Amino acid sequence: MRRSLALLPLLAPLAAATLAACERGVPPLPPVELAAYEDTIAKWHERRVEAIAGPEGWATLVGLWWLQPGETRIGSDSALELVLPANRAPRRLGSVFVEGDSARFVPARGVKIFADSQPVTASLTLHSDVEEKQTVLRAGSLVVAYITRSGKKAVRIKDTLHVARTSFPGHRYFPTDTAWRITARFVPRAKPDSMDIIDVLGIETRMWWPGELRFRVRGSEHSLQVIREPEDHGQRLFVMFKDSTNLRETYPAMRYAYVNPPDSLGRTILDFNQSYNPPCAFTSFATCPLPPKGNALPFRVPVGELKPAKH
């Protein structure tokens, strides 16, 4: 860790958080233990490498194909609708049939393809990533997943041996600074609601909008809306934001961060040191949502993940 993990810069945000908490009559969250925090950031860096360059990370993507009603044939044969690399796939892997609101996969004869470690030998109903149990098919080094976005259906295919994965140079980060590990207050909406979120492909999706995070930076209060993606089945709050580091230092469109659920007093930690690039910083086959209106911070957030070196 850099000098910013020394005690002095830790005390400043704690003092500010204490003052803000006292103004609200809410006690501050306990201070972070430095050695434990170093370990937290180190493990988070490891998870970030796994998310991009792991066996099924974002760097393994070879394509995203939007499906039309009827049959879409998959394989390395150039005459098919969905053509895969010849050194990774048989001439015919199988077909996806879109029928109304549902889709199913039928393997080609003699092909070895598995779902949940079980061989697929007949027609298989596909479940998308917005459902609790997504269907994931595996054939050799290929991983085939079915996704839906606002009624649109697609197949996303990964290759665990993709060169983008095996040659991944790693992430770059600003120096870690505990001044940007900020106590925030979650303010839920008076009534459950949702909002329309547009992704990088221009697709508009209705997403759950539970409330906002309010926090102080340099004496001023700011807020960020939090949402929940349909394919996210976890409990954490999801934050998408822009700040003055975009374009030159960080990914142009936004960065993301996850926040743990608030405690009984509405308190949580918004740790900008763990803000990261969206998947579309590493592949053109991701459907990254863009920040909601108003989630643009009027200052630099000089911590977290930098723009990829080869972006």
C-alpha positions in Angstrom: 0.0 0.0 0.0 1.0 3.6 -0.5 1.6 6.2 2.1 -2.1 7.1 1.9 -2.8 4.1 4.1 -1.0 5.8 7.0 -3.1 6.9 10.0 -3.2 10.6 9.2 -5.3 10.5 6.0 -7.5 7.9 7.7 -8.5 10.3 10.5 -9.7 13.1 8.2 -12.6 11.2 6.6 -13.4 9.6 10.0 -13.7 13.1 11.5 -15.8 14.3 8.7 -18.0 11.2 8.9 -18.3 11.7 12.7 -19.4 15.3 12.3 -22.0 14.4 9.6 -23.3 11.5 11.7 -23.6 13.7 14.8 -25.5 16.3 12.8 -28.0 13.5 11.9 -27.9 12.0 15.4 -26.5 8.8 14.0 -23.2 7.4 15.4 -20.4 6.9 12.9 -19.3 3.5 11.6 -16.2 2.1 13.4 -12.8 3.0 11.8 -11.1 0.5 9.5 -8.1 -1.5 10.8 -5.3 -0.8 8.4 -3.8 -4.2 8.0 -7.2 -5.7 7.4 -8.0 -3.0 4.8 -4.7 -3.7 3.0 -5.8 -7.4 2.8 -9.3 -6.4 1.6 -7.9 -4.3 -1.3 -5.4 -7.0 -2.2 -8.1 -9.7 -2.4 -10.4 -7.3 -4.4 -7.6 -6.8 -6.9 -7.3 -10.6 -7.2 -11.1 -10.9 -7.8 -10.9 -8.2 -10.5 -8.3 -10.2 -12.4 -10.5 -13.3 -12.1 -13.5 -11.3 -13.4 -11.7 -10.3 -16.6 -9.1 -13.0 -17.2 -10.5 -15.9 -15.3 -11.6 -19.1 -17.1 -14.9 -17.5 -17.9 -14.0 -13.8 -17.4 -15.1 -11.0 -19.8 -11.9 -11.3 -21.8 -13.0 -14.8 -23.0 -15.9 -13.4 -25.0 -15.9 -14.2 -28.7 -19.3 -12.9 -29.6 -22.8 -11.7 -28.8 -25.5 -12.7 -31.2 -29.1 -11.4 -31.1 -31.6 -14.1 -31.9 -34.6 -13.9 -34.3 -37.7 -16.0 -34.1 -37.2 -19.5 -35.4 -34.0 -21.5 -35.7 -30.4 -20.1 -35.3 -27.8 -22.7 -36.3 -24.5 -22.7 -34.5 -21.1 -24.0 -35.5 -18.0 -23.3 -37.5 -19.6 -23.8 -40.9 -19.7 -20.4 -42.6 -23.2 -21.2 -44.0 -24.7 -21.1 -40.5 -26.3 -18.1 -38.9 -23.9 -18.1 -35.9 -20.4 -18.9 -37.0 -17.7 -19.9 -34.5 -13.9 -20.3 -34.9 -13.1 -23.5 -36.8 -10.4 -24.4 -34.3 -12.8 -24.3 -31.4 -16.1 -25.7 -32.7 -17.5 -28.5 -34.8 -19.1 -27.7 -38.1 -22.5 -28.0 -36.4 -22.7 -27.5 -32.6 -26.5 -27.3 -32.5 -29.4 -24.9 -32.9 -31.3 -22.4 -30.8 -35.1 -22.2 -31.5 -36.9 -19.0 -30.4 -40.6 -19.7 -30.0 -42.6 -16.7 -28.6 -41.2 -15.8 -25.2 -39.1 -19.0 -24.8 -36.0 -20.5 -26.3 -34.6 -24.0 -26.5 -31.3 -25.6 -27.6 -31.1 -28.8 -29.7 -27.6 -30.3 -30.0 -26.3 -31.6 -33.3 -25.9 -35.3 -33.6 -22.7 -36.7 -32.1 -21.7 -33.4 -30.4 -20.5 -33.5 -26.8 -22.1 -30.6 -25.0 -23.0 -30.3 -21.3 -25.2 -28.3 -19.0 -24.5 -28.5 -15.2 -22.0 -31.3 -16.0 -24.8 -33.4 -17.6 -24.7 -34.3 -21.3 -27.3 -32.6 -23.5 -28.8 -35.2 -25.8 -32.2 -33.7 -26.6 -34.0 -30.4 -26.7 -33.2 -28.3 -23.7 -35.3 -25.3 -22.5 -33.0 -22.2 -22.0 -33.1 -20.0 -19.0 -31.7 -16.5 -19.2 -29.4 -14.6 -16.9 -32.4 -12.6 -15.5 -33.8 -15.9 -14.1 -32.4 -17.4 -10.9 -30.8 -20.3 -12.6 -29.2 -19.4 -16.0 -28.6 -22.1 -18.6 -24.9 -22.4 -19.4 -23.7 -24.9 -22.0 -20.1 -26.1 -22.3 -18.5 -27.8 -25.3 -14.7 -28.1 -25.2 -13.3 -24.6 -24.5 -16.6 -22.9 -25.5 -19.2 -21.6 -23.0 -22.6 -20.8 -24.4 -25.0 -18.6 -22.3 -28.5 -17.4 -23.1 -29.3 -13.8 -22.1 -32.3 -11.5 -22.4 -32.5 -7.7 -22.4 -36.0 -6.0 -22.4 -37.5 -8.9 -24.4 -34.6 -9.2 -26.8 -32.9 -12.6 -26.8 -29.2 -13.4 -27.4 -26.5 -16.0 -27.2 -23.2 -14.9 -25.6 -20.3 -17.3 -26.3 -17.0 -17.4 -24.5 -13.8 -19.3 -25.3 -11.7 -20.2 -22.2 -8.6 -20.3 -24.4 -9.2 -16.8 -26.0 -5.9 -14.9 -26.6 -7.4 -11.8 -24.9 -7.6 -13.8 -21.7 -4.2 -15.5 -22.0 -2.5 -12.2 -22.8 -4.3 -10.0 -20.3 -1.8 -7.5 -19.0 -3.6 -6.9 -15.7 -5.4 -3.9 -14.2 -3.9 -0.5 -13.3 -5.0 1.5 -10.3 -4.7 4.9 -8.7 -2.9 4.7 -5.3 -5.2 3.5 -2.6 -6.4 6.3 -0.3 -8.6 5.7 2.7 -9.9 9.3 2.4 -12.2 7.9 -0.3 -13.6 5.1 1.9 -16.6 7.1 2.8 -19.5 6.6 5.2 -22.7 6.9 3.3 -26.3 7.0 4.3 -28.8 4.9 2.3 -32.1 6.8 1.8 -34.8 4.4 0.5 -37.5 5.7 -1.8 -40.8 6.3 -0.1 -42.4 3.7 -2.4 -40.7 0.9 -4.3 -39.9 2.1 -7.8 -37.9 1.4 -10.9 -36.3 3.5 -13.6 -35.4 3.1 -17.3 -31.7 2.6 -17.8 -30.0 2.7 -21.2 -27.0 0.5 -21.9 -24.1 1.0 -24.3 -26.0 -0.7 -27.1 -28.9 1.7 -26.7 -31.2 -0.9 -25.2 -33.5 0.5 -22.5 -34.2 -1.7 -19.5 -36.5 -1.1 -16.5 -34.4 -1.7 -13.4 -35.3 -1.7 -9.7 -34.5 1.7 -8.0 -34.4 1.2 -4.3 -33.1 4.7 -3.3 -29.9 6.7 -3.1 -26.7 7.1 -1.2 -25.9 10.4 0.5 -22.4 11.3 1.6 -20.1 14.2 2.1 -17.0 15.1 0.3 -15.0 18.2 1.3 -17.8 19.5 3.4 -20.5 19.2 0.7 -23.3 16.6 0.5 -23.6 14.6 -2.7 -25.9 11.7 -3.7 -25.8 8.8 -6.1 -28.8 6.8 -7.2 -28.5 3.0 -6.8 -30.1 0.4 -8.9 -30.4 -3.4 -9.2 -29.8 -5.1 -12.6 -32.4 -7.8 -13.5 -29.6 -10.3 -13.8 -28.1 -9.4 -10.4 -29.5 -11.8 -7.8 -27.4 -10.5 -4.9 -28.2 -8.1 -2.0 -25.6 -5.4 -2.6 -26.4 -2.0 -3.9 -25.1 -1.2 -7.4 -23.6 2.3 -8.1 -22.8 3.7 -11.6 -21.1 7.0 -11.6 -19.1 9.5 -13.6 -16.5 12.0 -12.3 -13.9 14.3 -13.6 -11.3 11.5 -14.2 -13.3 10.1 -17.1 -11.8 10.2 -20.6 -8.1 11.0 -19.6 -7.6 8.7 -16.7 -10.6 6.3 -16.3 -13.0 4.7 -18.7 -14.9 7.4 -20.6 -18.5 6.4 -19.9 -18.5 5.5 -16.2 -17.2 3.4 -13.4 -19.0 1.0 -11.2 -19.0 0.2 -7.5 -20.9 -2.2 -5.2 -22.0 -1.2 -1.7 -23.0 -3.6 1.1 -26.6 -3.3 2.4 -27.0 -0.6 5.0 -27.2 -1.4 8.7 -30.2 -0.8 10.9 -29.3 2.9 11.0 -29.0 3.2 7.2 -25.2 3.4 7.3 -22.9 1.8 4.8 -19.5 2.3 3.3 -19.1 3.7 -0.2 -15.5 2.7 -1.0 -14.3 4.5 -4.2 -11.0 2.5 -3.9 -13.0 -0.4 -5.1 -14.6 1.4 -8.1 -13.9 -0.5 -11.3 -14.2 -0.4 -15.1 -17.4 -1.9 -16.7 -17.0 -5.1 -18.7 -17.4 -3.0 -22.0 -14.0 -1.6 -21.2 -12.6 -5.0 -22.1 -15.0 -6.4 -24.7 -17.4 -5.1 -27.3 -19.8 -8.0 -26.5 -21.0 -6.6 -23.1 -24.3 -4.8 -22.5 -23.1 -2.4 -19.8 -25.8 -0.1 -18.3 -25.0 3.7 -18.3 -25.3 5.8 -15.1 -28.7 7.3 -14.4 -29.2 11.0 -14.9 -27.6 12.9 -12.0 -25.0 10.3 -11.2 -22.1 12.6 -12.3 -19.9 13.8 -9.5 -18.5 17.4 -10.0 -15.0 16.5 -8.8 -12.2 14.0 -9.4 -12.3 10.6 -7.7 -8.6 9.7 -8.0 -8.8 6.2 -6.6 -9.9 2.8 -8.0 -9.4 1.3 -11.4 -7.7 3.2 -14.2 -8.6 2.9 -17.8 -7.2 -0.3 -19.3 -3.8 0.2 -20.8 -4.9 -1.1 -24.2 -8.3 0.6 -24.3 
